[in-house]
Each structure stands twice: as structure tokens, then as C-alpha cells.
Amino acid sequence: MNNSKPCPKIRKLKTLLYLITLITIFYEPAKGQEKPPKPIAVTVSTLQHLNFGTFIQSGIAGTVTVDHSGFRSSTGDIILPNISSIVSPALFEITALPGTLITIANGTDIPLIGSHGGSMILSIGPSSTGSPFVTVSPNTNVFIGGTLTVGPFAANPSGDYNGTFTVNFIQN
């Protein structure tokens, strides 16, 4: 009687060759996100300035807020007249490669100096994108509002109030 069973060593060798062949056929190297070019170029342009519009100080103190969507509100003794005055959040255009992670860091509160004396304090508010955010196109618009703290009329006479604030756009 001839029992022709393959030798266990040959069977193991055939199985090993079969597995190696399968691995070779289906091998796909792992891929990750492509690294951006160095240096990463991020530019910021100011397209629109933060403007609180016309308001009337009618008592002791209060605040005027313009949020990132352009909605204006007040607290305390501040009246917002229904006249056509310009109210706008600041608008910045970020130019960066899609997929760039950017963190926004607002600067400190700053004084705005009046054309007839006096000063008011400006606090920068949150942005329309949140922070941090990831760019999804080459150009991203970021709207930022703020809150103006208004003191009594004697300390804040009518006039135009101006100042410069800092917002840092940090590429991570």
C-alpha cells in the first residue's frame, strides 16, 4: 500500500510560499497626509475695520458690542439710535494652503482715544471661525467683533474714537 501523503515539512513550506505570495500581491504601503511645502506661507490682509457706529451715552456708563456677524447691542445707559451709521466687524482675509491649522490670539484690551479728549476701552471678541481652525480653501474670511466700554459723558465726550488693536494668526 502506498500512502502518498505529503511530508509535513513540504506542506509547511507550501503554506509559507502561499502566504508570501498573497502578502506580495496585496501589499500597499501606508500613506499619510502629505507634508506642506516649507516654509508655509500664511498672509493676512485687513479688508474691513471694526466700527461701532453712532451711539449716545445717556447716563453713567455702559457697553456697545458688535459681534462677528455684525449684530450690535448695548448695555447700561447707551442708546443705539436708528440712523444710518456704519456698523461692522473687522474682516481679515487669510491666505494659506487648504488644511493649514491656524490659532487666533487676540491682543490685550486697548484704549481708543477721542477726537475731543477722553478714552474708551476696546476688548476684542471671538471670531467667526472659532480658534483654532483649519483652512478649507486658499482664502478664508475671518470676522472679529469687539466690545467698547463707555464711561460717563464727562470722561467720554462726543466725537470720533480711534485706536489700533492686535490679532495674531498663528500657523501651527
Sequence and secondary structure as in RCSB ss.txt:
>XXXX:A:sequence
MNNSKPCPKIRKLKTLLYLITLITIFYEPAKGQEKPPKPIAVTVSTLQHLNFGTFIQSGIAGTVTVDHSGFRSST
GDIILPNISSIVSPALFEITALPGTLITIANGTDIPLIGSHGGSMILSIGPSSTGSPFVTVSPNTNVFIGGTLTV
GPFAANPSGDYNGTFTVNFIQN
>XXXX:A:secstr
       HHHHHHHHHHHHHHHHHHH           SS   EEEEEE  B    EEEEEEEEEEE TTS EEEE
EEEE  SS    B EEEEEE  TT EEEEEE   EEEEETTS EEEEEEEEESS SSEE  SSEEEEEEEEEEEE
  TTTS SS EE    EEEEE 
